[in-house]
Amino acid sequence: MISSGDDIVDVQFETVGPATRTVRKPRRAADPAPDRGLGLFRTVDRRAKTARQPMPLPVFALIATLSACASFYVAGGHALFAATAVVTTQPTAPSGMVLEDTAIRIDTSGRRAVFVVRATIANAREVTGTVPAVAITFERGDGAGSVTHTITRGERLAPGERMAFTTRIPAGDYAGTEPRIALVTRH
């Protein structure tokens, strides 16, 4: 407890004079340069320095174009040059895989109507095979062609083995058309 007669000091200030100067030590002299220099930056022959000639425009354009094409190809453009898939409607694809128990229904329980496609892929050959992609094709209502949704596969099936799958496709523009389902084979 502080009595009323005590002086309270909040802050005390102290005046400081200018700093004393220190004497700097003299710098050491730099090492003398070697007589012949390092030789690292000298040219072999003492040609007169000439202005560097710029690269000709056609050469620059060729290098820039090749660089851009190579970058495009490596970054994913190679997919454009792959063999295109052809949808077959054969009951048995050359791979020996067949579609069985195909069922299609429209599910309206969510916010958007979707086609629910269920099917089984079976290996009908005597050797293990790779499951090809599945193509689901919808004919346009105006007769202007068709739209195909491709589901890539790649699983391995032993002889006689079966694999069931289910996929959902937005019904939007296709409501009222029955899709065709086929295995995709490459020729």
C-alpha positions, 0 to 999 in steps of 0.5 A, a space after each residue: 500500500 502506498 502512503 499519501 506522503 510518498 513520491 511516485 516516480 514513473 520514469 527517470 530520464 538520463 542525459 547522455 552526451 555524444 558518443 566517444 569516437 573510436 580510432 579506426 584501424 587503417 585498411 590493409 592494402 589489397 593484394 597486388 594483381 598477378 603479372 599475367 592475370 588468371 588467364 581464365 577470361 582471355 581469348 586464345 587469339 587476340 581478335 579485335 572485339 566485333 559486334 555479335 551478329 544476331 541469329 537470323 530470323 528464319 533460324 530463330 522461328 524454326 527453333 521456336 516452332 520446334 520447341 513449342 511443338 515438342 512441348 505440346 507433344 510431351 505435355 499431352 498432345 501425344 493423345 491426339 495422335 493415338 489410334 482412334 477407337 472403333 465401336 463394334 457391335 459384334 456379340 464376341 469382340 476379338 479380345 474374347 470379352 462379351 457383355 452379359 446381363 445388360 440393364 439400363 434404367 433412369 434414376 430420378 432420386 437425385 437432383 438430376 436424372 441419370 442413366 444407370 447402366 449395369 452389365 457384366 463382362 465375361 472372358 469367353 476365351 481360353 486365355 487370360 485377356 484384358 477388358 476393353 473399354 465400354 462404349 455407351 452410344 445415344 442417338 440424337 433425337 433430331 437424327 443428326 448423329 450420335 454421342 458416345 460415352 467411353 468408359 476405359 477399363 483395363 482389368 485382366 480376366 482369367 478364362 471364364 471369369 466375369 466382372 460386373 460394373 455400374 456406371 451413371 451418365 447424366 440423362 439430360 439431352 438423352 431422356 427418352 432414347 435407349 443407348 447402345 452398349 458395346 465393347 470398344 476394340 482397336 483395329 
